[in-house]
Amino acid sequence: LRISAPICVIGDVHGQFFDVLKLFSLGTAVLLAGEVPDTKYVFIGDYVDRGYNSLETILYLFILKIMHPDRIYLTRGNHGPGKNAITPDKFLDVWISGLNQ
């Protein structure tokens, strides 16, 4: 991945949705309002788990990527794919089991 500066690299948000929002406010980005600064954001995987808002976090990042494909970059991180990766056929089972907890 080759991206020209300026770049803000963010790693391991682990489902901390409100922390992600705070990161953007610290960078003076008002992404919820649709205003995107010249800064490009690179997220280095580990978007979910640990936090209480994993679903909100990953959906927010996906929406930002769709709205601003030249400003938001999402990499896979250090946990997948691999033998423990969740494949599409396993996703529904994992999601349903999470709802039952």
C-alpha positions as CSV (number, residue, x, y, z in Angstrom):
1,L,0.0,0.0,0.0
2,R,1.5,3.3,-1.1
3,I,-0.1,6.5,0.3
4,S,1.2,10.0,0.2
5,A,1.5,12.1,3.3
6,P,-0.1,13.4,5.5
7,I,-1.2,10.1,7.0
8,C,-2.6,9.2,10.4
9,V,-1.9,5.5,11.3
10,I,-4.3,4.0,13.8
11,G,-3.9,0.4,15.1
12,D,-5.9,-2.0,17.2
13,V,-9.1,-0.2,18.0
14,H,-10.6,-3.5,19.4
15,G,-14.3,-2.4,19.2
16,Q,-13.7,0.9,21.1
17,F,-16.2,2.9,19.0
18,F,-16.1,6.0,21.1
19,D,-12.3,6.0,21.1
20,V,-12.4,5.9,17.3
21,L,-14.7,8.9,17.3
22,K,-12.4,10.7,19.7
23,L,-9.4,10.0,17.4
24,F,-11.2,11.7,14.6
25,S,-12.1,14.7,16.7
26,L,-8.5,15.0,17.9
27,G,-7.4,15.1,14.2
28,T,-10.0,17.8,13.6
29,A,-11.9,15.5,11.2
30,V,-15.7,15.9,11.3
31,L,-16.4,12.6,9.5
32,L,-19.9,12.2,10.9
33,A,-20.8,15.4,9.2
34,G,-19.2,14.3,5.9
35,E,-16.3,16.7,6.1
36,V,-12.9,15.0,5.5
37,P,-9.6,16.7,5.9
38,D,-6.6,16.3,3.7
39,T,-5.3,13.7,6.1
40,K,-5.5,10.0,5.1
41,Y,-6.3,7.5,7.8
42,V,-4.8,4.0,7.8
43,F,-6.3,1.5,10.2
44,I,-4.1,-1.5,11.0
45,G,-6.6,-4.2,11.7
46,D,-7.9,-5.6,15.0
47,Y,-11.2,-3.7,14.6
48,V,-13.3,-5.9,16.9
49,D,-13.2,-7.8,20.1
50,R,-12.6,-6.7,23.7
51,G,-14.8,-3.6,23.4
52,Y,-18.6,-3.4,23.8
53,N,-19.1,-1.8,20.5
54,S,-17.4,-4.0,18.0
55,L,-20.2,-4.1,15.5
56,E,-20.7,-0.3,15.6
57,T,-16.9,0.2,15.2
58,I,-16.5,-2.1,12.1
59,L,-19.7,-0.8,10.5
60,Y,-18.6,2.8,11.0
61,L,-15.2,2.1,9.4
62,F,-16.8,0.3,6.5
63,I,-19.2,3.2,5.9
64,L,-16.3,5.7,6.1
65,K,-14.3,3.6,3.6
66,I,-17.3,3.6,1.2
67,M,-17.9,7.3,1.6
68,H,-14.2,8.3,1.4
69,P,-12.2,5.6,-0.4
70,D,-9.3,7.9,-1.0
71,R,-9.0,8.9,2.7
72,I,-9.8,5.7,4.7
73,Y,-7.6,2.6,4.4
74,L,-8.3,-0.6,6.2
75,T,-5.8,-3.4,6.5
76,R,-6.3,-6.9,7.8
77,G,-4.1,-6.6,10.9
78,N,-2.2,-9.4,12.5
79,H,-4.9,-11.9,13.4
80,G,-6.0,-13.2,10.0
81,P,-6.5,-14.9,7.7
82,G,-5.3,-18.0,9.3
83,K,-6.5,-21.2,10.9
84,N,-8.5,-19.1,13.4
85,A,-9.9,-16.7,10.9
86,I,-13.7,-16.4,10.7
87,T,-14.7,-17.3,7.2
88,P,-18.1,-16.3,5.7
89,D,-19.6,-19.7,6.4
90,K,-18.6,-19.4,10.1
91,F,-19.7,-15.8,10.5
92,L,-23.4,-16.5,11.2
93,D,-22.6,-19.2,13.8
94,V,-20.2,-16.8,15.6
95,W,-22.7,-13.9,15.5
96,I,-25.6,-16.0,16.8
97,S,-23.5,-17.5,19.6
98,G,-22.6,-13.9,20.6
99,L,-26.2,-12.9,20.7
100,N,-26.9,-15.8,23.1
101,Q,-24.3,-14.7,25.6
